[in-house]
Amino acid sequence: MDLENLKKIAKDFVDQRDWRKFQTTKELAANTSVEANELLELFMWRDGKEIDSKLLTGGDSELLRKVKNETADVFFSCLAIADQVGFDLGEAFLDKMGELEKRYDKEKVKGKVVKIHAKD
């Protein structure tokens, strides 16, 4: 399913409940942060390699269910922001990937953990 169809599903969900009147871009951004932190909370104080091993092998189906659920919440919030502001999320993603391709030249960063700040 493409992003425009998913955005429409999210928009219809909000509109059918008459929630748009409560939504500002600021509130949606705050909600995205809260949802992202709920995702992060699933991993807090746990060994990352052990979690990955369980998730990748199907060794913890309940954790996988929770990860999928929280990731979907973050995605819903991103779709809602794109709808609220009126931009194409797919296009924004591709623009960002182009920016990252330039900033993180694969020959220079391959196999390294680096943080290169954008030049604004």
N, C-alpha and C positions, 0 to 999 in steps of 0.2 A: 504494500500500500504506500502511495506517495505522501509526502509531507503535507501537501495542500488538503488531501482528504483527511489526514489525521488532524490538521488544524481545524477543519470544519467540524469534525466530531467533537473536539474540545470546545469550540465556540458554541455549538448547539447545546452541549451539556450545560454550559454556563447560562446561556440565554433561556433555556427551558426552566431554569431554577430562579431566574430573575436576579442573578448575582452580579451582573455587570455593574450595577450601581454602587457596589462595594469595592470594585476593583479599580485601582489606579496602577500605573506602572510601578510606582514605589511599593505598593502592597504586593504586587505580583513578584517583584524582585526579592522582597523580604521573604515571601513564601518559598521562592526557589531556594534561598539560602537555608531556610528551615528544613525543607525536604532533603537538600543535599547533606545537611548535618545529620538527619535521621539515617541516611544511607551510611555515612561515616561512622555513626554510632554502632552499627552492626559489627564493625571491625575493631572497635576500641578495646585496647588491652589484650588483643589477641595477636598471635604470631602470623604475620602476613604470608609467609611461605606455606605455613600449615593450612591456612584458610584457602589459599589458591589451590593447593593440592586437593583439598576436599571438594571445592567447587568444581574444579576441572574434571574430577573423576566421578562426580555424582555422589560423593561420600557424605554429603550433608544437604539433603534435599530441602529441609526446612530453611536453612540459611539461604540456599539458592532462591527459594520462593520469596523470602524477605528482600533479598538483593534485587530481584526482578521488580517487586512491588515498589520499593523505594526509588529505584531508577526510573520507573514509569511515572512516579509522582514528580520527579525532577523534570522529566521530559514534558509532562503535561503543563507544568509551570512555564517552561520555555515556549511551548506552543501558544500558551495564553498571552505571554509577553509579545510574541510576534504578531498575534492577532490584534492585541490592544494598540500597538504602535503602528501596525500596518506594514510589516516588512516580510520578505520571503526568507524564512529560516534556512532553507536549503542553500539559497544564494549567499546568505551571511556566512554559513558554514564553509562554503567553497572559497569565499573571499578570505576568511580566516586561515584556511589551510594554505592558500597562496602566500599569505603573509608569513606563516610559520615556515614554509618551504624556503623562503628567502632568508629568514632570520636564523634558521637552524640548518645550514648547509650540511647535507648528509656526510660529505667527505670530512668535514671538520668536527662533527659531533658524534659520529658513529661510535657506539660503545661507551660513551661518556655521559655522566650526569651533569648537565649544564643548565644554567638559567641565563638567557640573554634577554635583557629588557628591551621593549619596543622603544623606538625613538619617536616621541610625539612632537 
